[in-house]
Amino acid sequence: MNEKDLRIILNDIDSKGYKAYKRLKGSYQFSLFTLCIDHVQGDPFSTPSKIRIKIETSINSIPKNLSENHYRKLALQDFLSRRVNIQIIKKSNFRNGTGNSGVVFIDSGGQEVIERTALVIKENFIEARMQIGLPARGRRILSKEAIQIFFNDIPKIIEASLIWKNLNQEKCIEFVECIENYYSISAQLKEKNLVAFIANGSNLARESGVSQNPLKSENSILFKSPKTFETSFILPNPIKGDNHLILGMGIPEGITLIVGGGYHGKSTFLKSLERGVYPHIPNDGREYVVTRKEAVKIRSEEGRNIENVDIKPFINNLPNNIKTSSFCSENASGSTSQAANIIEALELGAKFLLIDEDTSATNFMFRDIRMQTLVPGRQEPITPYLDRITEFYEDFNISTILIMGGTGDYFEVAGNIIKMESYVPYD
């Protein structure tokens, strides 16, 4: 069918009951693209209808070299889905009606660039997958408004976001090359015996504790590596003119402590590493914060459910002869939950643990000399992480980065200690 058939159906079902929209299901050929209506919602309050927009490569004219390998293709897909979303916000005009009437949506993601199915690039076409709230007043179809969406809004959105001549080509190329650079650094970390890298000039601070958006540059302190930790990478694509060299802090394998006073940037540092397992969009501030994929953030989760986890390396000899080699609990304590989280991470192949004392069970992390005197080892079922951390690295090659602000016990086992002072790292 073609676009005329779609218009005929919409005119025919005007003011009818909402379920008459089911007649729309199918494919329609427009001049620029093919519209596929795959799922039609049964009610204006239901999840919006699902559509696909297919536009041929010969029409969109996007250069092939922007998707010539997996990482460039991933980046281009992500960039284009964000362009579609921007145009939806600009050009989707209808918002009246009942329930989800007039909603147009594509999953364009947040600050991270990850695999999504919202937009896919194939050999001969690009396909954008969207949701549309078919318009209604009450449960009566508003055909004129639906025609506005299908014949005005959608074509304008697609023309502005998926046709090469209408795109900001410089930004598109910058986006693709930035993501490819990230993966190049990621591939080189293991060769250099590093667990993470933070580029000089990175803006790690966020707008707030609940936002992933960067703090405005005039209020932020840009990252600068201590000379003793500074390392460099050669990138496949240039940054800042024709420069293929990037400098920053390389964090070596082993045991690393991040210390410093409250509000001096310790947790911001760790959160950046935690998020660094994913590439970020250009100008996020963390686009060149790169963490090995085997990294896992560990915390206590009091009250979590645990099923058959061997936490014996950390917890043993519990009262009432409770087995810890196959531990189960519907309401775990802070220490048992943190022990289970570590063991589960290691079973899944984690080689790099990120731990913040603020979100850890204190008795799981360490026992000071006075407590050891009062409650000797034979009476204490918990083996603190402090007593295992060296064994983890030396015997199993599991590295740890720890945020510490309240105890110096870990100084004895640390290979590297980084002090954060007013968001500036010191060796």
Residue, then its C-alpha position, 0 to 999 in steps of 0.5 A: m500500500n502507499e500513503k494514499d491508502l493510509r489517508i483513505i483509511l484514516n478518513d474512513i475511521d474518523s470519529k469511530g471507536y478506537k479499535a478501528y485504528k487496528r485497520l492501520k496495521g501494515s506497510y505504506q510507501f511514502s516518497l522518502f521512506t516506508l512506514c511500517i505500522d507493526h502494533v496498534q494500541g487498543d486504547p488511548f491510555s495503553t502503551p503507544s503504537k509501534i512503527r518503523i520508518k525505513i529509508e533506503t541508503s540511496i536516499n539518505s546518502i550517509p557515507k558508508n565509512l561512518s559505519e564501516n566497523h562495529y564501533r563506528k556503526l554503533a556510534l552512528q546509530d546512536f547519533l541518528s537516534r538522538r537526531v530523530n529525538i531532537q526533531i520529534i521535540k521540534k516538529s511534533n505539534f499535536r499534544n491534545g486528546t485523551g491519554n497518550s494521544g499525540v505522543v511521538f517517542i524514540d529511545s534515544g538514551g542518556q549520556e552513555v552510548i550503548e547498543r539499542t534497537a531504536l535505530v538500526i543500520k542495514e546494508n541497504f537501509i536505515e530503520a528508525r523504530m518509534q512509538i506513536g500515541l494515536p489521537a483520540r477524544g475519549r475513545r473516539i478517533l481523531s483522524k485529522e490529528a492522526i493525518q497531521i502526525f503521519f503526513n506532516d510531523i513524521p516526514k519532517i522529522i525523518e527528512a531533518s534527521l536521516i538525510w545526510k545533507n540536512l544533518n550537522q555533518e561535522k558533529c556526526i563525524e566528531f561523534v563517530e570518531c570519539i566513540e571509536n577513540y574510546y574503544s581504541i583506548s579500551a583495547q589498549l588498557k590490558e596491554k599496558n596493565l591498566v584498569a582505567f584511564i582518565a584523560n587530562g581535561s575531563n570534566l568529572a563533576r555532574e549537575s547534581g547527585v541524581s543527574q548524569n549531565p555535566l556540571k557547567s564548565e565555569n563551575s567545574i575543575l578539569f581533571k589533571s593527572p599527577k605526573t607519576f600516573e600520566t600515560s598516553f595513547i595513540l588514537p585512530n582519529p585526531i582530537k583538537g586539530d590534528n593531534h592523535l595523542i591523548l594524555g591522562m591518568g592510567i590507573p595500574e592493576g593492583i590495589t589503589l586507594i582514593v583518599g581525601g576529605g569529604y566533598h573533595g571529589k572521591s566519590t565523583f572520581l569513583k562514579s566516573l570510573e564506574r560509568g567508564v565501562y560505557p562510552h559517552i557522548p562528546n562534551d559529556g566531560r567523561e568521553y575519555v574516561v575508560t574503564r576495563k569491561e570486567a569492572v563491577k561496582i560493589r556495595s552492601e545491599e541490606g535486605r536483598n535476597i541471596e540464593n545458594v552463594d558460597i560466601k565462606p571466604f568472607i563469612n563462616n562459623l555463623p551461630n546455629n550452624i548456618k551454612t555459608s558455603s551455599f548461603c541463602s537469605e530472604n533478608a541479608s545483612g549489610s555484610t552478607s549482602q556485600a560478601a555475596n555481591i563480590i562472590e557473584a561478580l567474580e563468578l561472572g568474570a569480574k577482574f576489577l572491583l570498585i568499592d566506596e566505604d560510604t556504601s559498604a558495611t563497616n564490619f565487612m571492610f575492617r576491624d580495628i585493633r581494639m575490636q579484635t582484642l575485645v572480640p577475638g577471631r574465633q568469635e567473629p564469623i566475618t573475615p574483613y575484605l582487608d584480610r582478603i584484598t592482597e590475596f585477591y590480587e596476588d592469587f587471582n589477579i583481581s584489582t580493587i579501587l577503594i574510596m577511603g576517608g575514615t580509616g588508614d588500615y588499608f594503607e598497609v596493603a595499597g600499591n597506589i594511594i591517590k589523594m583528592e584535594s579540591y577535585v585535584p588528584y595527588d600521588 
